[in-house]
Amino acid sequence: MKTQFYTASSLDGFIATEDDSLDWLFPLGDINETSYPAFIAEVGALAMGSATYEWMLRHAQTVAAETGSAWPYTQPTWVFSSRTLPSIPGATLHFVRGNVRPVHSAMRAAAGDKNIWIVGGGDLAGQFHDAGLLDEVIVQIGSVTLGQGKPLFPRRLTSPPLRLDSVRQIGTGFAELRYLVPKGPAASAA
């Protein structure tokens, strides 16, 4: 069981524009040609930041047209937010705030032997990293630049650095990079 940050990023390191748009992403490739179908099959619980959740709310009709449901996930989802947000009918949602560590324990119990996916939100993934709970970063680097926007991972990670595990080309629009997050005393001191 792993806690994974699986996301896409522009070549210059942004996961969304300043106004949380992902319009740059979708023309770059077909999700079914990526590792996503195999990845999501191994996910037992999701952690999502409020900006990602609100994007899902704003795009519920588009998501429903593509997937058959306004909420495309069968896994229980923990939404981290300091605000009160509306629920999506049919979704198993837990709205939480504060420290990720106690929430991670509940997510592990719900996930069983499957993985936890940090869905969008570089800062949320950073909080899991800061708590020593992040195991892997999987990022699909798109062949576009945005100039500015929401950063992939708004943390300085230099010592120890992430460890590159694999590289895979996806069509002509993406390169998928898998990084393992170092654990142990050296990682805790960073």
Secondary structure, DSSP 8 states (H G I E B T S, - for coil): --EEEEEEE-TTSEEE-TT---TTTGGG--GGGSSHHHHHHTEEEEEEEHHHHHHHHHTHHHHHHHHSSSS---S-EEEE-SS-----TT--EEEE-S-HHHHHHHHHHHHTTSEEEEES-HHHHHHHHHTT---EEEEEEES---SSSEES--S---SS--EEEEEEEETTTEEEEEEE---SHHHHH-
